[in-house]
Amino acid sequence: MPVDAAAQGAKLLRVATWNIHGAVGVDGRYVPARIVSVLKEIDADVVALQEVASAEAHASFLTGLERDTRYHVVAGLLRQRHGSDFGNAVLSKYPVKSVAHLDLCVDTYEPRGALDVCIDVGAHPLLRVLATHLGLRPGERREQVRRILAKVERESPHPTLLMGDLNEWYLWGRPLRWLHSHFRHRPVAPRTFPARRPVFALDRIWVSPSEALRSLARHASPLARVASDHLPLVAEIVV
């Protein structure tokens, strides 16, 4: 940790976001143990997960995840669709103080949402984490980012993390430009999809204030390349 941060009593945290594809790996097998093992490799303090297995498909997934990782687990709305699963979850080593759910549904497209979680990491004020998975259509993503930024701008304790699968591959698309403008920094986004040979930077982490971000990298272990079709994205921040 830099001397100036330590002198001010700051804390270095590792955070991560990962689309786990319902715990179905690139080999087509549902293996929750691989998800747990990769999370242990990363050893993050706070994790945002996307495409979390729904209760209809795998009722014990989150229960097992909490037991095997010892994280506090907060689940968003989990739905099953055409045999696949999607939903958000936040994992935290620290106590969770509040949870809110942001509706990101647009028209008749797939229902989407964001988790808005405040965590007591032993610093003041609380760490705010927004975890989401945006839609597949450009117009849908624009509306979802508008709602997220409106929520953040109304209530924005620092530091604030926005993490998730943005599904945005247009580098100069309006959603990314709006997010970069709000968070006032443009970190180089590592490519995370597809896991075996990443081409697209679909997974993102933003932090406010921007100087809190110390590092950003994908986690590309051999197991991570198999456990899901996305690679985890990992950052270190100072609070």
N, C-alpha and C positions, 0 to 999 in steps of 0.2 A: 504494500500500500504506500502511495506517495507520502512524504513526510508531512506536507501541509494538511492532507486529509486526516492522518493519524493525530496530528496536533489538535485538530478540532473535534476529536472524538468521533470521527466518521467510521462507518462500517463498510467493508467490502463484501458485496453479495454476488453470488452467481445465480443467474436467472436463465430460463430456457423456454423455448416454445417448440412444440412437436405435433405434427399431424400423424397420429398413430394408425390411421386407416382401419379403425375397429379392431386393432391387434392382429390383423391379417397381413402377413408378410408378403414379400415379392414372390415367394414360392406358393402363394395361395393358401397357406395354412394359418389357422387361428391358434396363436401361441402366446397367451398373455405373459408367460414367464420371460419371453424375450424382451417385452416392453419393460418389465421390472428390471431385468439385467442391464439394459441400456440406461435406464434412469439411475441405477446405481453407479454406472460408469461416469455419468455426467456429474452426479452428486450436487445438483443445484439446490439453492435455498427455496426458490419459487419456480414452479413450472406451469405453463399453460399448455393444455392438451386439446387437440381437435379430433373430430371423428371418434369420439369415445363410444364404446359399445353400449347400446341401449339395454334397458332392463328386459325388454321383450326378447332380445336376441341372446344376451348373456347376463343374466340377473346377478351373477356373483362377481362380475368384472371389477367394479369399483370397490366392493368389499374386500376382495383379494388384494387389490392394489394398495389399499390403505393398510391392510395387515402386513403385507410383504415389504412395503417401503417405509412405514411409520410416518408418512406424511399426513397432515390434515388435508382432507379431500373435500372440495366444494364442487358440486356438479350443477351444470346448467340444464336447460331443457334437452333431454335426450329423446330422439325419435328414431323409429325404424322406417326405412324407405326402400321399397323394392329389394328387400333382402340385405341391404347394407345399413350401416349405422353412422349417425353423425350427432355431434353434440360437443359442448365445451366442458372442460373441467380445469380447476386450478388446484395445484398441490403446493403445500407450504410446510416448511419445517417450523414456522412460527405461528403463534395464535392468530386466528382469523377473527376480526372484530366486527365486520359488517359485510353483508352480501346483498347486491341488487342485481336485477335481471333487466337488460335492455332489449326491447323488442326490435329486431331488424328485418322483420318480414316485409316484403315488397310485393304488392299485387298477388298473383297466384303462384309465384315462384316458391321454391322449397323454403320452408320456414327456417329462419336464421335468428341468431341472438348473440348477445355478448354478456359475459359475466363481469360485474363491477365489484371488486373485492378490496377491502381495506385490511391490511395486515400489520400487526405490531411486531416490528423487527428489532425493537429495542432502541429505536431512534425517534426523534420528534420532527415533524409530524408523522402520522402513519404512512406506510407505503401503499399507494393505490395501484391496483393491477386491473387492467381491462383486457380480457381474453376473448378472442372472437375468431370466426371463420366466415369470410365474406362469400357472396354468391358468385355464380359463374358468368353472369351477363354484365357488360360494362355499365349500363344504366342502373342496374340493381346495386352494383358496388358504389356508384356515385351517391345514391341515396343513403346507403348504409354508412358511408364515411361522413356524410353531412350529419347524420343522427349521432354518431359517436363523438364528433368534434363539438357539436352543440352541447352534449352531455358533459364533456371534459371542460369546456369553457365556462359552464355554469358552476361547476363544483370541481376545483382543481387543487387539492392539497399536493404539496411536493414531497418527495418525487412521485411522478406518475409514470407507469409503464403501460404501453400498449403493445400487446404481443398476439401473434396468431398467423393463420394462413390467410393471406389477403387475396389469393387467387388472381393477382394482378401482375401480368407480364408485360404490359405496356409501360416502358420506363418513363415516358413523358405523359402518361395518362393523368387525368385530373385527380383521381383519388390519391395517387402517390404525391403529386405536386401539393395538394392541400395538406397532406400529412407532414411532408417535409417542411412546409411553410409554418405550420402550427408548432412543430417540435423544434424548429430552427436549426436543424442539422440534417445532413444527408450522408449517413454512414454507408460505406460500400457494402452492399447486401450480398453475402455469399450465396451461391447457387445451391439449392437444397432438393430440387425435384427434376427428374426421378432419382431415387436414392442411389442406384447402382452407377449411374453416370449423369450427375446433375447438369441440367441445362438452364433451368428457370429459377429465379430468386422469388419464389412464391411466399416464403415464410419470412416474417419481419419482426423486429424489435425496435421500438422507439422509447426514449426516456426523456422526461422533463424534470429538472433542467438538463439541457443537452450535455453540459460538462460532466454530468454524473456518469456518462458512458465511458468506460475505460477500455473495453475490448469487445469484439464481436467476431464469432467464427462458427462454422458448422462443425458438428460432431460426426465424423465419418469413420467410426470404427467398423471392423468387419461385421460385427453383429448388427450395428445400426443400419448398415446397407441392406440387411435381409429382413429386419423386424418390421419395417413399414416401407411404403413407397416414397415417403419423404425422409430426409435427414433432419435431425434436431438442429436447431439454431441456438447458440449459447452466447450469453453476454456477461460481462462483469461490470457492475455499477457500484458507485460509492453513494451512500446515504448518510 
